[in-house]
Amino acid sequence: MGDYMIRATAAEGQIRAFAATTRDMVEYARAAHNLSPVASAALGRLMTAGVLMGSMMKGDQDLLTLKINGDGPIHGITVTADSHGNVKGYVGDPQVMLPPNEFGKLDVGGAVGIGVLSVIKDIGLKEPYVGQTQLVTSEIAEDLTYYFATSEQTPSSVALGVLMNKDNTVRQAGGFIIQLMPGASEEIISGLEERLKEITSITSLLDAGNTPEQILQKVLGGFGLEILDSVPVQFHCNCSKSRIEKALISVGKKELQSMIDDGETIEVNCHFCNKHYPITVEELKELLEKAK
């Protein structure tokens, strides 16, 4: 079975949970952007968070953007997700290489550096909602846990992981977000904390063959876990030649004329999926006509 995400509740609605397996999605991004192992891990973690958090939004047209701006050599990460399991993303430097951290793991925190996490929700209002928090570890999962606690006042446990093969392809990827709802009893809170302490790493659970359902069962099995639904998730970019052409028209007649005067085909690159769109001089002339 391919990548998918599940939504669930437990403890008679006092807990809500989301879990996903995202190996194919992260491998697609790795190949499209030719990512180094640490860049694959960083982007993969944030994309997994994107599909989990995207599913929390209510509207069909709602869009979530997660941005990490740090002073590390990866030069930032941007991810956009919708409420239907579609996600896309890119990093500033896809080739960033770092030695392993003190635990022998890919040094995502070192690649990201010190900085800020921004959560932007476009839910059809005049202005999008923007929440910002400082990065606490730059390992992404802990930073999102901190974001939920401070910006949304929702106690949460976030686990995100990407495991790489020796040939630098993605072996496993996935994650979960478990949240306490308002009014959760002390008994439920302390019981959940104890269960979470028993969880090792999300990638080791996935690598042992556990599905998202089985992972949530391990954490919430004693709390009356109820799986609500299952949604396929995938890397999906909505770029197209027509969208590129609209963007070129918007730069203005002077810029278009300058490109035409150069007399060469230009190539426009999509940041999110790394597709290249060649636009010939003749096509630029047609766009100039439309811009008039």
C-alpha positions in Angstrom: 0.0 0.0 0.0 1.2 3.5 -0.8 1.5 6.5 1.5 -1.5 7.4 3.6 -2.6 9.2 6.7 -5.2 8.3 9.3 -7.2 10.5 11.7 -8.4 9.2 15.0 -9.8 10.1 18.4 -9.4 8.4 21.8 -10.5 8.8 25.4 -14.1 9.7 24.3 -12.9 12.7 22.4 -10.3 14.0 24.9 -7.5 13.1 22.5 -7.2 13.5 18.8 -4.5 11.9 16.7 -3.1 11.9 13.2 -0.5 9.4 11.8 1.0 8.9 8.4 3.5 6.9 6.4 5.2 9.1 3.8 8.1 7.1 2.3 7.0 7.5 -1.4 6.2 11.2 -1.0 9.6 12.0 0.5 11.5 9.8 -2.0 9.7 11.7 -4.8 10.9 15.0 -3.3 14.4 13.6 -2.9 14.6 12.6 -6.5 13.0 15.7 -7.9 15.3 18.1 -6.0 18.4 15.8 -6.0 18.5 16.2 -2.2 21.4 15.2 0.1 20.6 12.8 2.9 20.3 15.6 5.6 18.2 17.7 3.2 15.9 14.7 2.5 15.5 14.2 6.3 14.7 17.9 6.9 12.3 18.4 4.0 10.7 15.0 4.6 10.0 15.8 8.3 8.4 19.1 7.4 6.4 17.7 4.5 5.1 14.9 6.8 4.1 17.6 9.3 2.4 19.4 6.4 0.1 16.6 5.4 -0.8 15.9 9.1 -1.5 19.6 9.9 -3.2 20.1 6.5 -5.8 17.5 7.4 -6.7 19.6 10.5 -8.1 22.3 8.3 -11.8 22.3 7.5 -12.3 23.9 4.1 -11.7 22.3 0.6 -9.7 25.4 -0.5 -7.8 25.9 2.7 -4.0 26.0 2.3 -1.3 25.6 4.9 2.3 26.8 4.5 5.1 25.9 6.9 8.3 27.9 6.7 11.5 27.4 8.6 14.0 30.3 8.4 17.3 29.5 10.2 20.9 30.6 10.0 22.1 27.0 9.1 23.5 26.0 5.7 20.2 24.5 4.4 19.0 28.2 4.0 15.4 27.5 5.0 12.6 25.1 4.2 9.2 25.8 2.7 6.3 23.4 2.6 2.7 23.9 1.3 -0.2 21.4 2.0 -3.9 21.3 1.5 -6.7 19.5 3.4 -6.7 16.6 0.9 -3.3 15.0 1.5 -1.4 16.9 -1.1 1.9 18.5 -0.2 4.9 20.1 -1.9 8.1 21.7 -0.7 11.7 22.7 -1.2 14.9 23.7 0.7 17.3 26.6 0.1 20.3 24.4 -0.5 19.4 20.8 -1.6 23.0 19.7 -1.6 23.9 20.6 2.0 26.2 18.1 3.6 27.1 17.8 7.3 28.7 15.2 9.5 26.4 13.1 11.8 25.3 14.7 15.1 26.5 13.4 18.5 24.0 10.6 18.3 25.3 9.4 14.9 22.1 10.7 13.2 21.6 13.0 10.3 22.2 16.5 11.7 18.9 18.2 10.8 19.3 20.7 13.6 22.7 21.7 12.4 21.5 22.1 8.9 18.5 24.3 9.9 20.4 26.4 12.5 18.8 29.0 14.9 15.7 30.8 13.6 12.0 31.0 13.3 9.1 28.6 12.4 6.1 30.2 10.6 2.7 28.6 10.2 0.6 30.3 7.7 -3.1 29.2 7.2 -5.0 30.6 4.3 -8.6 29.7 5.2 -10.4 32.1 2.8 -10.4 35.2 5.1 -9.1 38.6 4.0 -5.7 37.9 5.6 -4.1 34.5 6.3 -3.5 33.5 9.9 0.2 33.6 10.7 1.7 32.0 13.8 5.4 32.4 14.6 7.7 30.8 17.2 11.4 30.5 17.8 13.0 27.2 16.9 13.8 25.3 20.1 15.9 22.4 18.8 15.7 22.9 15.0 14.9 19.2 14.7 11.4 20.2 13.5 9.2 17.8 15.6 10.1 19.5 18.9 9.7 22.9 17.2 6.1 22.1 16.1 5.3 20.7 19.6 6.4 24.1 21.0 4.4 25.9 18.3 1.2 24.1 19.2 1.7 24.8 22.9 2.4 28.5 22.6 0.5 29.6 19.5 -2.5 27.3 19.6 -2.5 26.5 23.3 -2.9 22.8 22.4 -0.7 20.4 24.3 0.7 18.1 21.6 3.2 15.3 21.0 4.8 15.5 17.5 7.0 12.7 16.1 8.5 13.0 12.6 11.2 10.9 11.0 13.0 10.0 7.8 15.3 7.0 7.6 17.7 6.8 4.6 19.2 3.8 2.8 23.0 3.5 2.2 22.4 4.5 -1.4 20.7 7.7 -0.2 17.2 6.7 -1.2 14.5 7.0 1.4 13.9 3.8 3.5 11.2 5.0 5.8 9.3 8.2 6.5 6.3 9.1 8.6 5.1 10.7 11.8 2.3 11.4 14.2 0.7 14.3 16.0 -1.3 13.5 19.2 -3.2 16.3 20.9 -5.0 16.8 24.1 -8.4 18.5 23.6 -9.7 21.2 26.1 -11.0 19.7 29.2 -8.9 16.5 29.1 -8.8 15.0 32.6 -5.6 14.8 34.6 -5.8 11.0 34.5 -5.8 11.0 30.7 -3.0 13.5 30.6 -0.7 11.6 32.9 -1.6 8.2 31.3 -0.8 9.6 27.8 2.5 11.0 29.0 3.5 7.6 30.4 2.6 5.8 27.1 4.6 8.4 25.0 7.7 7.7 27.1 7.6 4.1 25.9 7.8 5.1 22.2 11.3 5.0 20.8 11.6 6.6 17.4 8.9 6.8 14.7 11.4 5.5 12.1 12.2 2.4 14.1 8.4 1.7 14.4 7.9 2.1 10.7 11.0 0.0 9.9 9.7 -2.8 12.0 6.7 -2.9 9.7 4.2 -1.0 11.8 1.3 0.8 9.9 0.0 4.2 11.1 -2.9 2.3 12.7 -0.6 0.0 14.6 1.6 3.0 15.7 -1.5 4.8 17.2 -2.6 1.5 18.7 0.8 1.3 20.6 0.3 4.8 22.0 -3.5 5.0 22.4 -4.6 1.4 22.5 -5.7 1.6 26.2 -7.7 4.8 25.6 -10.4 3.5 23.4 -8.8 4.4 20.1 -11.3 5.1 17.3 -9.9 5.4 13.7 -12.1 8.0 11.8 -10.8 7.8 8.3 -7.8 7.1 6.0 -6.6 9.5 3.3 -3.9 8.9 0.6 -1.1 11.4 0.7 1.3 12.4 -2.1 3.7 15.0 -3.4 1.6 17.1 -5.7 2.6 20.4 -7.4 0.0 22.4 -9.2 2.4 24.3 -11.4 1.7 24.4 -15.2 2.8 26.3 -18.3 -0.3 28.4 -18.2 0.4 29.5 -14.6 4.0 30.3 -15.6 2.7 32.4 -18.5 0.3 34.3 -16.2 3.2 35.0 -13.8 5.3 36.3 -16.7 2.5 38.6 -17.9 2.4 40.0 -14.3 6.0 41.1 -14.4 5.1 43.9 -16.9 5.6 44.9 -20.5 9.0 46.4 -19.9 10.5 43.2 -18.4 8.9 41.1 -21.2 10.3 43.3 -23.9 13.7 43.1 -22.3 13.5 39.2 -22.5 12.4 39.4 -26.1 15.3 41.7 -26.9 17.7 39.1 -25.6 16.5 36.9 -28.4 16.8 33.6 -26.5 14.4 31.0 -25.1 14.1 31.6 -21.3 13.6 28.7 -18.8 11.4 29.2 -15.8 12.0 26.8 -12.9 9.3 25.8 -10.3 10.8 26.0 -6.8 8.5 23.3 -5.5 8.8 20.5 -7.9 11.9 21.5 -9.9 10.2 21.3 -13.3 11.6 23.4 -16.0 9.4 25.4 -18.4 11.1 26.7 -21.6 9.4 29.8 -23.1 10.5 30.7 -26.6 10.9 34.3 -27.9 7.7 33.8 -30.0 5.8 32.8 -26.9 7.2 35.8 -25.1 5.9 38.0 -27.9 2.4 36.5 -27.5 2.5 37.2 -23.8 3.6 40.8 -24.5 0.5 41.2 -26.7 -1.7 39.9 -23.8 0.0 42.2 -21.4 -1.0 45.3 -23.4 
